[in-house]
Amino acid sequence: MIKKKLTRRQEDILRFISSFYAENNITPTLHEIASFFSISDAGAWYHVDTLEKKGLIDNRRNMARGIRLREWNEYSPAITIIPFFDEERWLSGERGQKNEFNATGLRLEKGASYFALRMESGCLVNIHIIPGDILIFRKSSSAEDNDIVIARTEGSSVCQIRSFHRTKNKIILQAECDSIGNISCQSCEIQAILQAVVRRYE
């Protein structure tokens, strides 16, 4: 909730930061802000510093692109920000500190709950999902055949990423790599379904 009144220029700068982030997946530098508004770098710094003091952004001064908006919904309704975790920590239940992932271009379903995992293992290499890819999951307690799911079997505290298959008498959580085996069970707890893969190129 915005508690301090902003000038027109401050509102414009907030919207510029959000739209720049939506298009480029990075926030602008002070110089890019200055160039867009035809002001000096010192003028851009003054406005960014004021916005930080008003609690609307964080500015990590030791980073070239250290600006982060806090009021996403207020100034960037078209931006979709979802929680972002490392695969191993999330699956083991040790979530740790979450980061954020800009999922704006993925057209995610409104009202559904999503999160992103950074792929670290090779458990999906047979379907061409490799370490370094970003997996976008929708939280769900049910799945259809061939869905890629995050699931946990009875008695286990660790989740698995597997391909879901239901037969007449059992459920098969199929490994999509050659180095680990399938899991056969009578029931399992479905936690999320894979919705999209974002490939990260170095």
Secondary structure, 3 states (H helix, E strand, C coil): CCCCCCCHHHHHHHHHHHHHHHHHCCCCCHHHHHHHHCCCHHHHHHHHHHHHHCCCEEECCCCCCCEEECCHHHHCCCCCEEEEEEHHHHHHCCCCCCEEEECHHHCCCCCCCEEEEECCCCCCHHHCCCCCCEEEEEECCCCCCCCEEEEEECCCCCCEEEEEEECCCCEEEECCCCCCCCEEECCEEEEEEEEEEECCCC
